[in-house]
Amino acid sequence: MANVPHFTIDGLKATVEGKEILKGLNLTIKGGEVHAIMGPNGTGKSTLASALMGHPKYEVTEGAVTLNGEDVLEMATDERARAGLFLAMQYPSEIAGVTNADFLRSAINARREEGSEISLIKFIRQMEAKMKELEINPEFMHRYLNEGFSGGEKKRNEILQMVMLDPSIVILDEIDSGLDIDALRIVAAGVNAMRSEDRGFLIITHYQRLLNYITPDYVHVMMQGRIVKSGGPELAQRLENEGYDWVKEELGIVNERVGQDEEEFKIPMNTTAPKY
């Protein structure tokens, strides 16, 4: 039977350079679930992704994050990755001198017990097969990590890392930005192939178009550093058709961006995402 992960974010607050960005965010993700977070620019979506992975620029000031009961916030970034968290970044870094193959094999072995490292032959076979599925040029195995890659190639490479590392909780931070339709389809196919009871997804996106290929179980609207509204896939479609003004009007939000005064809200902003 699958080992179903349970990822909980409870009352998370975080600052960047002393400015509070996340203001008490709540969310629970279980294995087999795909959650999508949508919202206008400047509402704290990418801050959430970075804070969850332990980026040093983001200071968590309050709240708790647990994965299968373990305190994520007490872990260093590499420990979070070894525990099963994975972040596909909006702007992947280029690392000269480290090949794709060396990077991925080292990352896989870092999650294994000493003496159970993946053999070179098995690794190469797996990587070649996954690169073929994602329509990645096989030469990229020996290229330096993301160096000289186009935006679409970088995003496919992030998905390649995801399928090779086999994480339990996947965070996709605007993985669709800058992708053409063909690349979007390939990236989405890689994500859909990974959906299972032993893996949960958090997809951060501005647009409905990604969700045309990856159907979420739950959709959440983020404004002012919080989740303010949740629903099913139909919520994403309504946002695509009508924008966010109706959400602001419904909840009495004057300005959805982070950093506005609390009095700009006409109702208490303690709305939480449903606990499934």
ZIURRA-V651804 format. One record per pair of residues at least 6 apart in sequence whose ideal C-beta (glycine too) atoms are under 6 Angstrom apart, sorted by sequence separation. I is the first residue (numbers start at 1). J is the second residue. D is the distance in whole Angstrom. If there is no record, write none. Layout:
BEGIN
I,J,D ; I,J,D
END
This chain:
BEGIN
29,35,5 ; 39,45,6 ; 14,21,6 ; 51,58,4 ; 65,72,4 ; 131,138,6 ; 220,227,5 ; 221,228,6 ; 14,22,4 ; 37,45,6 ; 50,58,5 ; 65,73,5 ; 72,80,6 ; 109,117,4 ; 146,154,5 ; 162,170,6 ; 176,184,6 ; 221,229,4 ; 248,256,6 ; 13,22,5 ; 51,60,6 ; 255,264,6 ; 12,22,5 ; 13,23,6 ; 108,118,5 ; 220,230,5 ; 254,264,4 ; 13,24,6 ; 219,231,6 ; 11,24,5 ; 12,25,5 ; 60,73,6 ; 252,266,3 ; 252,267,5 ; 9,25,6 ; 10,26,6 ; 67,83,6 ; 219,235,4 ; 216,233,6 ; 219,236,5 ; 9,27,5 ; 105,123,5 ; 215,233,6 ; 229,247,6 ; 8,28,5 ; 136,156,5 ; 155,175,6 ; 7,29,4 ; 22,44,5 ; 134,156,5 ; 21,44,5 ; 54,77,4 ; 191,214,5 ; 228,251,6 ; 6,30,6 ; 53,77,6 ; 155,179,6 ; 22,47,6 ; 188,213,3 ; 211,236,5 ; 5,31,5 ; 21,47,4 ; 54,80,6 ; 134,160,6 ; 188,214,5 ; 221,247,6 ; 4,31,4 ; 151,178,4 ; 152,179,5 ; 159,187,5 ; 208,236,5 ; 82,111,5 ; 176,205,6 ; 130,160,6 ; 174,204,6 ; 223,253,6 ; 152,183,4 ; 159,190,4 ; 168,199,6 ; 169,200,5 ; 170,201,5 ; 171,202,5 ; 172,203,5 ; 173,204,5 ; 174,205,6 ; 155,187,6 ; 208,240,4 ; 130,163,5 ; 223,256,4 ; 225,258,5 ; 53,87,5 ; 176,210,4 ; 14,51,4 ; 49,87,6 ; 100,140,6 ; 101,141,5 ; 100,141,5 ; 16,58,6 ; 103,145,5 ; 99,142,5 ; 226,269,6 ; 228,271,5 ; 230,273,5 ; 14,58,5 ; 15,59,5 ; 230,274,6 ; 100,145,6 ; 14,60,5 ; 15,61,6 ; 227,273,4 ; 98,145,5 ; 13,61,5 ; 96,144,5 ; 13,62,4 ; 13,63,6 ; 95,145,4 ; 12,63,4 ; 96,147,6 ; 135,186,5 ; 11,63,4 ; 94,146,4 ; 134,186,6 ; 10,63,6 ; 94,147,5 ; 220,273,5 ; 10,64,5 ; 92,146,5 ; 9,65,5 ; 134,190,6 ; 8,66,5 ; 107,165,6 ; 7,67,5 ; 104,164,5 ; 6,68,6 ; 92,154,5 ; 5,68,6 ; 92,158,6 ; 88,158,4 ; 86,162,6 ; 86,167,4 ; 84,167,5 ; 90,173,5 ; 84,168,3 ; 85,169,5 ; 86,170,5 ; 87,171,5 ; 88,172,5 ; 89,173,6 ; 90,174,4 ; 84,169,6 ; 88,175,5 ; 90,177,6 ; 49,171,5 ; 49,173,4 ; 46,173,6 ; 49,204,6 ; 45,204,5 ; 7,169,5 ; 5,168,4 ; 5,169,6 ; 32,197,4 ; 31,197,5 ; 31,198,5 ; 33,200,5 ; 34,201,4 ; 35,202,5 ; 36,203,5 ; 37,204,5 ; 31,199,6 ; 31,200,5 ; 30,200,6 ; 29,200,4 ; 29,202,6 ; 36,211,6 ; 45,222,6 ; 43,222,5 ; 36,216,4 ; 43,223,5 ; 44,225,4 ; 34,216,5 ; 39,221,6 ; 34,217,5 ; 35,218,5 ; 36,219,5 ; 37,220,5 ; 38,221,6 ; 39,222,4 ; 33,217,5 ; 39,223,6 ; 37,222,5 ; 4,197,6 ; 7,200,6 ; 2,197,4 ; 3,198,5 ; 5,200,6 ; 2,198,4 ; 25,226,6 ; 38,239,6 ; 23,225,4 ; 24,226,6 ; 25,227,6 ; 22,225,5 ; 23,226,5 ; 21,225,5 ; 40,244,6 ; 43,256,6 ; 44,258,5 ; 42,257,4 ; 40,256,5 ; 42,258,6 ; 21,258,5 ; 26,272,4 ; 27,273,5 ; 26,273,5 ; 28,275,5
END
